[in-house]
C-alpha cells in the first residue's frame, strides 16, 4: 500500500462499527490512508496525499466528520480535512509548537470528539513520560491544557518501536506504554461551579 515501500501502521485509529467502520493509518507525514468497508469484514484502502513537507513518524487521530488530527516530531499540531474521492488530506488548522510546547515531542495522541478533548503522551527517552489532556472545544484558539500526569516508565524510548497507544472510552483514557503495560485514567469533570451567595450583603 502506498509508494516507496513506506512503513504503515505505527500510528492507527479506528472509529465506527460494522459497515460503518473506518481505519486511519499513517506511513509518515506525506501519506495517510483511510480503510473503509461495506460489510465490516473486507476493507479497501484509499491513499491520502497530504500537504506536509516532511515525512516523519508521529500521531494521528480521527476528528469530527471527514477530519483528522496529526502531530509529527518537530512539526506543529494540525487538523486536516480529507476527501476520499480526491485522495487528499488538506491542513485546515495549524497550532504552532511555540504555543503548545508540551506537544513538541508527541509520539501518540487520541481525540474524544464528543467531549472535545485531545490527549497526548510525550516521550524523550530520558525523563518520565508526560500524559497531557487538552480542551479543543474552541478551534479558533490553541488547545487549552487541562492536566498533565507523569508516568514512570522503563525503556519506553526504544528506538524503532511504537511508543504506545492512547484511546478514550467509557469515561476513561487508556494508555499503552511500551514495556510498562496499560494505564487507565479516570476523566473527572473539572468544570468550575458558578459562584453562590452564602449570605446577603448588608444594605448600605
N, C-alpha and C positions, 0 to 999 in steps of 0.2 A: 504494500500500500504506500502510495506517495512516490517520491523521487529520491535519487542519490542514496539509496539504502539507509534512509533515516531510521532512527530508533524510536518506535512508537510505544506508548503506554506507560511511561514513567509517571505521567500525570493523566488522571482519568476521573470523570464524573458521570453519574447516571441519574436520570430522572424518569418519572412515569412508570407504567407497568403494562404488561401485555402488548397489544398492538401500538400502544402509545409510548413505549419505551424509547428513549434516546440516550445514546452513549457519546460522550465528548472525550476525545483523546488528543494528545499533542505529540509532535515529533520535534518540539522546539519552537522558537518564535515564528519561523517562516511559514509553517504549515500546521493546521489543525484538521480534525475530521469529526464529523457527526455521523454516527451509525444509527439508521432507522430500520423499522421492521413493520410488516403488515400482518404478521401472525404471532409475534412475540417470541419466535424461535430463530428464524432466519433474518440476518441483518445485511444491509447494504451500506457501504461507506461512501460518504461524499467528502472529498478533499476540499478544504477551505484555504485559499491563498490569503494570507494576512497582509497588512500594510506595515509590518515590522521591518526594521532594517538589520536586525541581528537575530541569529538562530541560537537561542540559549534554552537550557532546561529550566523549568520553573513550575509555577502553579496555574491552574485554570479551574473555573467552576461555573456552571450554568447560572445565569441571572434570570430576570423576568423575560418571558416571551422568547424571541429569537436573539438573545444576547448572552454573552458570557464574559466573566472577569478573567483577567490574565495578569500574572506578575512574574517577571523573569529577572534573574540576578542582574543588578546594575541598571535595570530599566524601570520606568515608572509603572505604577498600577494602572491598568487600562480596563475600560468597559467597551466591549466590541459588539457590533450588530452583525449577525451572519445571515447570508442568503443562500439557502441550499440550492436553489435553481441556478444562480450565477456562480456558485462555488467560491464565494468571497467572504471575508470577515474584515470589517472596517472599524477602526477606532472611533468611538463617538464621545468618549470622555477620557481624559488623562489626569492622573493625580500624581504630581511630582514627588520624587523621593525626598526632596528637601523639606516638604511639608509633613511627610509621614515617615520619618527615618526608621521607625520600628519595622517597616516593610522592606527595607533595603535588601537584607539577605534572605528574604522569604523564599522558602522552597515549596511549601504546600499551603493551600487555602481552601476554605469552604464558605458557601453563601447560604443563608437562610432567607429565602425570598419572602416568605410570609411575614417574618418579624423584622425584615430589613437589617440583617446582621451579617457581618463579614468576620471570619476568624482566620488567623494565620499562625504559623509556627516559624520562628526564626532560629536558624542554625548557623553557628560559625565554627563548629568543630572543636572549640576550646571551652567556651563558657556554657553554663546550663542553658537548655533550650527555653525560649520565651513563647508562651501561648498568649496571643493578644486578641481581644474582642472589640469590634468596631461597629458603630451605628452608621449605616449607609442609607438612611431614610431620605436624606437631602442630597441629591446628586449635584446640586449647584454649589456644594461645599465639599471640602475634603472629608473622608471618613473620620468620625469622631471616636477617639479611643475611650472605651468604656472600662476596660480592665485588662490587666496583664498578670499572668501567673508564671512562676519559674518552675520548670520541670527538670529534676535531676536526671541526667541520662548518662549512659555508658556507651562510648563508641558510636554515638548517633551520627557522627560526621564521616562515616565510612565513604571513601572515595568510590564513585561508580555505582553506588547503591541508592535506590529510592529512599528518601529520608523517613517517609511515613505517609499517613493519610489522615484527613480530617473529615468528619461528617456530622451534620446536625440531625437529631432525631428524638422524638418523644420528650422534648423539653430539655434535652441534654446535648452536650458537644462531646463527641468521641474522638480520641486521638490515638492513632497507632504510631508508636515511636520505635524505630528500628532497634532491635536488641533489648527493648525495655517493655514490651507488652503493650497493652491497651489501657488508656486512661479515660475516665468518664467524668465530665464536669457538669454540675447542675447549673442551669441557667436561671438565675433569680432575677425577677423584675426589679430593676433599680430605680424605678420612677420615683421622683421626689414628690411627696404628697403636698397638696395645696396648704398654705398656712391656715391655722384655725385660731380664732379669738377665744382665749380661755376666760377672760373677764373683760367686761366692757369698760372702756376708759371713762374716767370721771368727767362730768360736764365742766367746762371752763369758759 
